[in-house]
Amino acid sequence: MTKEEFVELIKRENIRSGEYLIVLDQITDAPLVLGCVLEGNVWKVYQTKERSGHFILEEFNNENEAFDFFYDTILLYS
């Protein structure tokens, strides 16, 4: 799915990511974030913990694959 489709699906299904915030516009080191962002030509799905900065869960060259994976990741924390 695309980024826009992901946002619509999360709203429509009222999916919560537990204690995590969802960030789609930048990589941040803020605590408890799940994110998916485009850096250069690579989509990066990342996570932050309470104190340790961010780490990349997976990288994709395709937006649809990135947001499918990100959606599945969000479901794990909801």
C-alpha positions in Angstrom: 0.0 0.0 0.0 1.1 3.6 -0.5 1.7 6.1 2.4 -1.7 7.7 1.7 -3.5 4.3 1.8 -1.7 3.5 5.0 -2.9 6.7 6.7 -6.4 6.2 5.5 -6.4 2.5 6.7 -5.1 3.4 10.2 -7.8 6.1 10.6 -10.6 4.0 9.2 -9.8 0.9 11.3 -8.9 3.1 14.3 -5.7 1.1 14.8 -3.6 2.2 17.8 0.1 1.5 18.0 0.1 0.9 21.8 2.5 3.2 23.6 4.3 4.1 20.3 3.8 7.2 18.2 3.7 6.9 14.4 6.0 9.2 12.5 6.0 9.3 8.7 7.9 12.5 7.8 11.4 12.1 9.4 13.7 9.8 11.4 13.7 10.9 15.0 15.3 9.7 18.2 12.3 10.6 20.3 11.3 7.8 22.6 8.8 5.2 21.6 8.4 5.9 17.9 7.6 3.6 15.0 8.2 5.2 11.7 8.4 4.8 7.9 10.2 7.5 5.9 11.8 8.0 2.5 15.5 8.9 2.6 17.0 9.3 -0.8 15.4 6.5 -2.8 15.1 4.1 0.1 12.1 3.6 2.4 13.2 3.0 5.9 11.0 1.4 8.6 12.5 2.2 12.0 11.8 2.1 15.8 13.0 3.9 18.8 13.0 2.6 22.4 12.6 4.6 25.5 16.2 5.7 25.7 18.4 4.3 23.0 17.8 6.3 19.8 16.5 4.8 16.6 17.3 1.6 14.7 16.3 0.5 11.2 14.0 -2.5 11.2 14.0 -2.9 7.4 14.8 -1.0 4.2 12.8 -1.1 0.9 13.1 0.3 -2.6 9.4 0.1 -3.0 6.8 2.2 -1.2 4.1 -0.5 -1.3 6.4 -3.1 0.3 7.6 -0.6 2.9 4.1 0.3 4.0 2.8 -3.3 3.9 5.7 -4.2 6.3 5.1 -1.1 8.4 1.4 -1.9 8.7 2.2 -5.5 9.9 4.7 -4.0 12.4 2.1 -1.6 13.8 -0.3 -4.5 14.3 2.3 -6.2 16.4 2.2 -3.3 18.9 -1.5 -2.6 18.8 
